[in-house]
């Protein structure tokens, strides 16, 4: 068990019981990556990799629109909550 002298000698040592977690923004970013990969996989599956398939036109447009929309929503929510960027 550390004594007061040990803690004073090394004050930068974090408490080992504290858990490190990611900020909420990182979870949304990871979810965006997974949803983008799922969308691209879905389009490739239904089109069979055929670039002339009508759905293939949306392979990049839909994820791009959702990423831009997510960035706008995130900026608005950050402004309302007063939070800083992760």
Buried (B, 14 or more C-beta within 10 A) or exposed (E): EEEEEEEEEEEEEEEEEEEEEEEEBEEBBEEBEEBBEEBBEEBBEEBEEEEEBEEBEEBEEBBEEBBEEBEEEBEEEBEEEEEEEE
